[in-house]
Amino acid sequence: MGEFPNTLSGLMKWALLTVDTRCNGVRLSVNPDKIGSVAFTRKRKLPGFFEPQFFGVQLSLSGLVKYLGVILDSQLTW
């Protein structure tokens, strides 16, 4: 996350808003309950990081996410 977690949060918010707008433009629906977000870092706390919203649902950080059958945890220990 570097030294600027607030900047990263802003970029994530912008990217998710872009996806939201384009999906609404072509009438594509996305289930935000199936979306996971993980911060790949060794830090325990992320001061200045705010959780983004996607399709009106607050995306919270989790410790791990499953992608194509592979479970990735926040410290990439697999």
C-alpha positions in Angstrom: 0.0 0.0 0.0 3.0 2.2 0.2 3.0 5.4 2.1 -0.2 6.8 0.6 -3.2 4.5 1.4 -5.6 7.5 1.0 -4.4 7.8 -2.7 -4.9 4.1 -3.2 -8.4 4.3 -1.8 -9.2 7.2 -4.1 -8.0 5.2 -7.2 -10.0 2.2 -6.1 -13.1 4.4 -5.7 -12.6 5.9 -9.2 -12.0 2.5 -10.8 -15.1 0.9 -9.2 -17.2 3.9 -10.1 -16.1 3.5 -13.7 -17.0 -0.1 -13.8 -20.4 0.7 -12.1 -21.1 3.4 -14.7 -20.2 1.2 -17.7 -22.2 -1.8 -16.4 -25.3 0.4 -15.9 -24.8 1.8 -19.4 -25.0 -1.7 -21.0 -27.5 -3.0 -18.5 -25.1 -5.5 -17.0 -25.6 -6.5 -13.4 -22.9 -7.5 -11.0 -23.3 -9.2 -7.6 -21.2 -7.2 -5.1 -21.6 -9.9 -2.5 -19.3 -12.1 -4.6 -16.5 -9.6 -4.7 -13.6 -9.8 -2.3 -10.9 -7.3 -1.6 -7.6 -8.1 0.0 -4.8 -5.7 0.9 -1.5 -7.5 0.1 0.7 -6.0 2.8 2.6 -7.0 6.0 1.0 -4.1 7.9 -1.6 -5.0 10.5 -3.5 -1.7 10.3 -4.0 0.6 7.4 -4.4 4.1 8.6 -6.0 6.4 6.1 -7.5 3.6 4.0 -11.3 3.7 3.5 -13.3 0.9 2.2 -14.9 1.6 -1.2 -18.4 1.1 -2.3 -19.5 -1.0 -5.4 -23.1 -0.9 -6.6 -24.1 0.7 -3.3 -22.5 -2.1 -1.1 -19.6 -1.4 1.2 -16.6 -3.6 0.2 -14.8 -4.7 3.4 -11.2 -6.0 3.5 -10.9 -9.7 4.1 -7.8 -11.7 5.0 -8.1 -14.0 2.0 -9.8 -14.4 -1.3 -10.3 -17.4 -3.6 -9.5 -16.8 -7.3 -9.8 -19.6 -9.9 -9.5 -22.2 -7.2 -6.4 -20.6 -5.6 -6.7 -19.1 -2.2 -4.7 -15.9 -1.8 -4.1 -14.5 1.7 -3.1 -11.0 2.6 0.6 -12.0 3.2 0.7 -14.2 0.0 1.7 -17.3 1.9 -0.7 -19.4 -0.3 
